[in-house]
Amino acid sequence: MSNNDASIVLEAKGITKQFPGVLANDRVDLTLRRGEILALLGENGAGKSTLMNVLYGLYTPDAGEIWIKGEHVILQNPGDAIARGVGMVHQHFQLVPVMTVAENVILGSEITKLGGYIDKREANRRVRELSEQYGLEIDPTIEVEDLPVGLQQRVEIIKALYRQADILILDEPTAVLTPQESNELFRIMHDLTEKGVSIIFITHKLKEVLAIADRIVVLRGGRSVGAALPSESTEASLAELMVGRKVILQVDKDEAVPGKLVLEIDGLHVQDDRKHEAVKGLSLQVYAGEILGVAGVQGNGQREFVEALTGLRPSTEGKITIMGEDATHLTPRRITELDVAHIPEDREKHGLVMPYSIADNLVLNRYYRAPYSKNAILDREKIAENGAKLVKQFDVRTPSIYTHASSLSGGNKQKVIVAREFSRPVKLLIANQPTRGIDVGSIEFIHNQIVAQRDAGVAVLLVSAELDEVLSLADRVAVMFDGRIVKTLPIEEATREKIGLLMAGSEA
């Protein structure tokens, strides 16, 4: 055995995994003990998911060893990992919506009766028994598409336990949960460990790590940079380990002084790509000098709502007014010319042109105007001057302003968008998931920039699935559920519990 400690159920030694141009894991060591919750903490791109995919047999490491329950193993595929008791619940669930809970659980490991038919009654019985045994109560006969997200995640956990997993990897399990659903998941995790299950919990949310973990391992740049105990850690000390420098986590801002009405939305209806109504009669007002935060679990119409506001998607009914002008059916360029800045949810699809240089991306919304263009000819010198100035001002880490946007890290891509949108006079800022998937240091910088815009009299509409982000930045909170704003609260009344209930569709 690699280690004499019999309580160790999983050990990774010197795991190295390289992809073209990226060293994703660099000699990473990890141990997991029986019945413990080990939090694997790190920013996006730190190598967390790569390491877990190695331990689950999805990737083969270039170097290093894996030991499971004292045995040196070579995992060729997830089947090998499952056979050794390793189960994984991915961030994006692997469920078939039109099948029942029981059918999803037994899929690939079907219970058959005489004649080769699936024994549905026995499948339902086993799933019910398993769910009761582990405190994961759920009706095995319900179709998965009729379940809320929190219960769908339960199905994924039952699926792993059905295959006799006693080592469970949970990849960003709270990313799409309300605070109440997250608390329920933490209860389930504790119940599982009491029954001897060992859990690796991947996240970038510091509060959760301190609340749930027995031990913490931090990855940065593909390497393990430290281990910690929650009792000896703070959010600030963990953030410093993740980023490599001190980070101010709390947004420092004065009270808002709202001015005149900038954005008014009245009875807005918008369809999604499948022509289903995603936004259902939504009304909102945003004033100069305030941040209105829209909180909600992903998938409740936020994307379609923002795309309608920014001219990327037509609305079917209702009215959008910006600075007194009807903006309901304007093009994205025309909306930009109304002094509207937009940080899009998908920075690569709607925020940047990947093969373009950083300098060109920094003038995407005004390249056709002076001083960047004259008589339809681009002034390359002026574009370069602007690029050099903004890269410095917004701390974009790049070897050159002529580097392609595609080569930047997530945080630096986001900084390019923020630099472009904030370096001109704006009256309305629409920020959709402005810090998704970026490091703690870049989050700190972008939050400060958003507050500076508010303080300069800009009306800010912040849409975020990160409740902590909404609560720390917003002056008022509007909760979006099933395509509607169910309630708007001043920040003083917006507690996590109250907002969490509203996000789940319950009246707080």
Long-range contacts (C-beta under 8 A, 24 or more apart in sequence): 1-67, 1-70, 1-71, 2-65, 2-67, 2-70, 2-72, 3-31, 3-67, 5-33, 6-70, 7-33, 7-34, 8-32, 8-33, 8-34, 8-67, 8-70, 9-33, 9-34, 9-68, 9-69, 9-166, 9-167, 9-198, 10-55, 10-66, 10-67, 10-68, 10-69, 10-86, 10-167, 10-198, 10-200, 11-65, 11-66, 11-67, 12-51, 12-54, 12-55, 12-64, 12-65, 12-66, 12-67, 13-64, 13-65, 13-66, 13-67, 14-63, 14-64, 14-65, 15-51, 15-54, 15-61, 15-63, 15-64, 15-66, 16-61, 16-62, 16-63, 16-64, 17-47, 17-50, 17-51, 17-54, 17-59, 17-61, 17-62, 18-62, 23-222, 24-50, 24-222, 25-50, 25-51, 25-54, 25-61, 25-222, 26-221, 26-222, 26-223, 27-63, 27-64, 27-223, 28-64, 28-219, 28-222, 28-223, 28-224, 29-224, 30-217, 30-224, 32-167, 32-198, 32-200, 33-198, 34-196, 34-198, 35-193, 35-194, 35-196, 35-197, 35-198, 36-193, 36-198, 36-199, 36-214, 36-215, 37-189, 37-190, 37-193, 37-199, 37-201, 37-212, 37-213, 37-214, 37-215, 38-198, 38-199, 38-200, 38-201, 38-213, 38-214, 38-215, 38-216, 38-217, 39-201, 39-202, 39-203, 39-208, 39-209, 39-212, 39-213, 39-215, 39-216, 39-217, 40-200, 40-201, 40-202, 40-203, 40-217, 40-219, 41-203, 41-204, 41-206, 41-209, 41-216, 41-217, 41-218, 41-219, 41-238, 41-241, 41-242, 42-204, 42-218, 42-219, 42-220, 42-242, 43-204, 43-220, 43-242, 43-243, 43-438, 43-439, 43-440, 44-204, 44-410, 44-437, 44-438, 44-439, 45-409, 45-410, 46-219, 46-220, 46-221, 46-222, 46-242, 47-219, 47-221, 47-222, 47-223, 48-171, 48-202, 48-219, 49-171, 49-202, 50-222, 51-219, 52-88, 52-169, 52-171, 52-200, 52-202, 55-81, 55-86, 55-169, 55-200, 56-81, 56-86, 56-88, 56-169, 57-81, 57-86, 68-167, 82-163, 82-165, 85-164, 85-165, 85-166, 85-167, 86-165, 86-167, 86-169, 87-159, 87-160, 87-161, 87-163, 87-165, 87-167, 87-168, 87-169, 88-160, 88-168, 88-169, 88-170, 88-171, 89-153, 89-156, 89-157, 89-160, 89-168, 89-169, 89-170, 89-171, 89-173, 90-156, 90-171, 91-171, 91-172, 91-173, 91-175, 93-152, 93-153, 93-155, 93-156, 94-156, 95-144, 95-152, 95-155, 95-156, 96-144, 97-143, 97-144, 97-145, 98-143, 98-144, 98-145, 99-143, 99-144, 100-140, 100-141, 100-142, 100-143, 100-144, 101-127, 101-138, 101-139, 101-140, 101-141, 101-142, 101-143, 101-144, 101-147, 101-155, 101-158, 102-126, 102-127, 102-140, 102-141, 104-144, 104-155, 104-159, 105-130, 105-140, 105-155, 105-158, 105-159, 105-162, 106-162, 107-159, 109-162, 109-163, 126-162, 127-158, 127-162, 130-158, 130-161, 130-162, 131-158, 133-195, 134-158, 134-161, 134-188, 134-191, 134-192, 134-195, 135-187, 135-188, 135-191, 136-161, 136-188, 148-181, 148-504, 149-176, 149-177, 149-181, 149-297, 149-299, 150-177, 150-178, 150-181, 150-184, 150-185, 153-177, 153-181, 153-185, 154-188, 157-188, 157-192, 161-197, 165-197, 166-196, 166-197, 166-198, 167-197, 167-198, 167-199, 167-200, 168-192, 168-197, 168-198, 168-199, 168-200, 169-199, 169-200, 169-202, 170-199, 170-200, 170-201, 170-202, 171-202, 172-202, 172-203, 172-204, 173-201, 173-202, 173-203, 174-203, 174-205, 174-208, 175-298, 175-465, 176-297, 176-298, 176-299, 176-465, 177-297, 178-297, 178-500, 178-501, 178-503, 178-504, 179-467, 179-496, 179-497, 179-499, 179-500, 179-503, 180-497, 180-500, 180-501, 180-504, 181-504, 182-208, 186-211, 186-212, 204-242, 205-468, 206-235, 206-238, 206-239, 206-249, 207-235, 207-468, 209-238, 210-234, 210-235, 210-238, 218-242, 220-244, 239-440, 242-439, 242-440, 243-439, 243-440, 243-441, 245-441, 247-440, 247-441, 247-444, 248-444, 249-440, 249-444, 250-472, 251-447, 251-448, 251-451, 251-472, 251-473, 252-448, 252-451, 253-451, 253-454, 253-455, 253-473, 254-455, 255-475, 256-289, 256-290, 256-291, 256-454, 256-475, 257-289, 258-287, 258-288, 258-289, 258-290, 258-475, 259-287, 259-288, 259-289, 259-457, 260-287, 260-288, 261-285, 261-286, 261-287, 261-288, 262-286, 262-287, 262-288, 262-322, 262-323, 262-427, 262-428, 262-459, 263-309, 263-320, 263-321, 263-322, 263-428, 263-459, 263-461, 264-319, 264-320, 264-321, 265-309, 265-318, 265-319, 265-320, 265-321, 266-318, 266-319, 266-320, 266-321, 267-317, 267-318, 267-319, 268-305, 268-308, 268-315, 268-317, 268-318, 268-319, 268-320, 269-315, 269-316, 269-317, 269-318, 270-301, 270-304, 270-305, 270-307, 270-308, 270-313, 270-314, 270-315, 270-316, 271-304, 271-316, 272-301, 272-304, 277-316, 277-483, 278-303, 278-304, 278-305, 278-483, 279-304, 279-305, 279-308, 279-315, 279-483, 280-482, 280-483, 280-484, 281-317, 281-318, 281-484, 282-318, 282-480, 282-483, 282-484, 282-485, 283-318, 283-485, 284-461, 284-478, 284-485, 284-488, 286-428, 286-459, 286-460, 286-461, 287-459, 288-427, 288-457, 288-458, 288-459, 289-454, 289-455, 289-457, 289-458, 289-459, 290-454, 290-459, 290-460, 290-475, 290-476, 291-450, 291-451, 291-454, 291-460, 291-462, 291-473, 291-474, 291-475, 291-476, 292-459, 292-460, 292-461, 292-462, 292-474, 292-475, 292-476, 292-477, 292-478, 292-488, 293-462, 293-463, 293-464, 293-469, 293-470, 293-471, 293-473, 293-474, 293-476, 293-477, 293-478, 294-461, 294-462, 294-463, 294-464, 294-470, 294-477, 294-478, 294-479, 294-480, 294-485, 295-464, 295-467, 295-470, 295-477, 295-478, 295-479, 295-480, 295-499, 295-502, 295-503, 296-465, 296-479, 296-480, 296-481, 296-503, 297-465, 297-481, 297-503, 297-504, 298-465, 300-480, 300-481, 300-482, 300-483, 301-480, 301-482, 301-483, 301-484, 302-345, 302-432, 302-463, 302-465, 302-480, 303-345, 303-432, 305-463, 305-480, 306-344, 306-345, 306-430, 306-432, 306-463, 309-335, 309-430, 309-461, 310-335, 310-340, 310-342, 310-344, 310-430, 311-335, 312-350, 322-427, 322-428, 323-427, 323-428, 333-365, 336-365, 338-427, 338-428, 339-424, 339-425, 339-426, 339-427, 339-428, 340-426, 340-427, 340-428, 340-429, 340-430, 341-421, 341-422, 341-424, 341-426, 341-428, 341-429, 341-430, 341-453, 341-458, 342-421, 342-429, 342-430, 342-431, 342-432, 343-414, 343-417, 343-418, 343-421, 343-429, 343-430, 343-431, 343-432, 343-434, 344-417, 344-432, 345-432, 345-433, 345-436, 345-463, 347-410, 347-413, 347-414, 347-417, 348-413, 351-413, 351-414, 351-417, 352-405, 352-413, 352-416, 352-417, 353-405, 354-404, 354-405, 354-406, 355-404, 355-405, 355-406, 356-404, 356-405, 357-387, 357-401, 357-402, 357-403, 357-404, 357-405, 358-387, 358-391, 358-396, 358-398, 358-400, 358-401, 358-402, 358-403, 358-404, 358-405, 358-408, 358-416, 359-383, 359-384, 359-386, 359-387, 359-388, 359-401, 359-402, 361-405, 361-416, 361-420, 362-386, 362-387, 362-390, 362-391, 362-401, 362-416, 362-419, 362-420, 362-423, 363-420, 364-420, 365-420, 365-421, 365-424, 366-424, 386-423, 390-419, 390-420, 390-423, 391-419, 393-419, 393-423, 394-418, 394-419, 394-422, 394-445, 394-449, 395-445, 409-439, 410-437, 410-438, 410-439, 411-438, 411-439, 411-441, 411-442, 412-442, 414-438, 414-442, 414-446, 415-442, 415-445, 415-446, 418-446, 418-449, 422-449, 422-453, 426-453, 426-458, 427-458, 427-459, 428-458, 428-459, 428-460, 428-461, 429-453, 429-458, 429-459, 429-460, 429-461, 430-461, 430-463, 431-460, 431-461, 431-462, 431-463, 431-464, 432-463, 432-464, 433-463, 433-464, 433-465, 433-466, 434-462, 434-464, 435-464, 435-466, 435-469, 436-465, 436-466, 447-472, 447-473, 467-496, 467-499, 467-500, 467-503, 470-499, 471-496, 471-499, 479-503, 481-505
